[in-house]
Each structure stands twice: as C-alpha cells, then as structure tokens.
C-alpha cells in the first residue's frame, strides 16, 4: 500500500479516537471537529489512490464526489455524510451559538467508523 494512503488512514484513525475521547470529556464541539477531519482524511485517502492531491476542503469534497460518488464507485451516502460533516464542522468552529447533542455526535462517530471500515476493506479495489 502506498505510504500516503497508509499515513492518511492512520491520521483518520487518530482523529476518530480523539473525537471519541473529546465526547467522553464533554468537549462536544471538538468532537464534531475531529469527526469531520477523520472523514476528510478518508476522502483524501481515496483521492491519493488515484494520485490526486487536493489542497482545499472544498476541493477534496468536489473531487471525491466527481470521482467516487457520481461514478457510483462507492455508495452515495458517503458523499452526503462528508458534506454534512463539513457543514457541522463549520458550525462547530465558527458559529458562536452552535450546539450539538451527545446523540448527534455519536451519529457522526458512527458515520465515520462506517466509512473507515469501508475504506480499509475496499481500498485495494478502489
């Protein structure tokens, strides 16, 4: 496996675990941020698989959608979750009145765990 792919998966796993720890410590907004970044790095992993290196968040979302979602290579739900997590992260980081429930963050964690498992299981064939 390519070194960039390995490192991106490890980074995603680290962000996911940090997000879980943040939630346990009642750092809800930090947990939202970490879930997004875990998911973001998984999307970048799939772009690395195609030797595509995108620098911006919107660029990653756009290329990921173009190459994997719109082509039906992976289920559409993964693109929807990336977009939703991006919006949630924006709210968590920049909206002074943003708030999320523990249940909402657990859903985000579940989405990210699912995508992580999908990527790890299928990376060789994507």
C-alpha positions in Angstrom: 0.0 0.0 0.0 1.2 3.5 -0.9 2.8 5.4 2.0 0.4 8.4 1.6 -2.6 6.1 1.9 -1.2 4.4 5.0 -0.5 7.7 6.7 -3.9 9.2 5.8 -5.7 6.2 7.2 -3.6 6.4 10.4 -4.3 10.1 10.6 -8.1 9.4 10.2 -8.0 6.7 12.9 -6.2 9.2 15.3 -8.8 11.9 14.6 -11.6 9.5 15.2 -10.2 8.3 18.5 -9.6 11.9 19.6 -13.2 12.7 18.7 -14.4 9.8 20.9 -12.2 11.0 23.7 -13.5 14.6 23.3 -17.1 13.4 23.5 -16.3 11.4 26.7 -14.8 14.5 28.2 -17.9 16.5 27.1 -15.9 18.6 24.6 -18.8 18.3 22.1 -17.6 20.9 19.6 -14.1 19.5 19.5 -15.6 16.0 18.9 -17.6 17.3 15.9 -14.4 18.9 14.5 -12.4 15.6 14.9 -15.2 13.5 13.3 -15.1 15.8 10.3 -11.3 15.6 10.0 -11.3 11.8 10.3 -13.8 11.6 7.5 -12.0 14.3 5.4 -8.7 12.2 5.6 -10.5 9.1 4.4 -11.8 11.0 1.4 -8.3 12.3 0.8 -7.1 8.6 1.1 -9.3 7.7 -1.8 -8.0 10.6 -3.9 -4.4 9.5 -3.1 -5.4 6.1 -4.5 -5.9 7.9 -7.9 -2.7 10.0 -7.4 -4.8 13.2 -6.9 -3.6 15.7 -4.3 -6.1 18.4 -3.5 -5.3 21.2 -1.0 -8.6 22.7 -0.1 -11.6 21.2 1.8 -14.0 22.1 -1.0 -11.6 20.7 -3.5 -11.5 17.4 -1.6 -15.3 17.3 -1.4 -15.7 18.2 -5.1 -13.1 15.7 -6.4 -14.3 12.9 -4.1 -17.8 13.4 -5.4 -16.7 13.6 -9.0 -14.5 10.5 -8.9 -16.3 8.2 -6.5 -19.9 9.3 -5.8 -21.1 10.5 -9.3 -19.5 7.4 -10.9 -21.2 5.0 -8.4 -17.9 3.6 -7.4 -18.9 4.0 -3.7 -22.3 4.5 -2.2 -23.8 8.0 -2.3 -24.3 8.1 1.4 -20.5 8.6 1.9 -20.7 11.8 -0.1 -23.7 13.0 1.8 -22.0 12.3 5.1 -18.9 14.2 4.1 -20.9 17.2 3.1 -23.0 17.1 6.3 -19.9 16.8 8.5 -18.2 19.7 6.6 -21.3 21.8 7.5 -21.3 20.6 11.1 -17.6 21.3 11.5 -18.1 24.8 10.1 -20.8 25.4 12.6 -18.8 24.0 15.5 -15.7 26.0 14.6 -17.2 29.4 13.6 -20.8 29.7 14.9 -20.8 31.1 18.5 -24.2 29.6 19.1 -23.7 26.2 17.7 -24.5 23.2 19.8 -24.8 19.5 19.2 -26.3 16.8 21.4 -24.3 13.8 22.5 -26.7 11.7 20.3 -25.9 13.8 17.3 -22.1 13.4 17.8 -22.5 9.7 18.4 -24.2 9.5 15.0 -21.3 11.4 13.4 -18.9 9.0 15.1 -20.9 6.1 13.7 -20.8 7.5 10.2 -17.0 7.9 10.4 -16.5 4.4 11.8 -18.6 3.0 8.9 -16.6 4.9 6.3 -13.3 4.0 7.9 -14.3 0.3 7.8 -15.4 0.6 4.2 -12.2 2.3 3.1 -10.0 -0.2 4.9 -11.9 -3.2 3.5 -12.1 -1.9 -0.1 -9.0 0.3 -0.6 -7.2 -2.2 -2.8 -10.2 -2.3 -5.2 -11.0 1.4 -5.4 
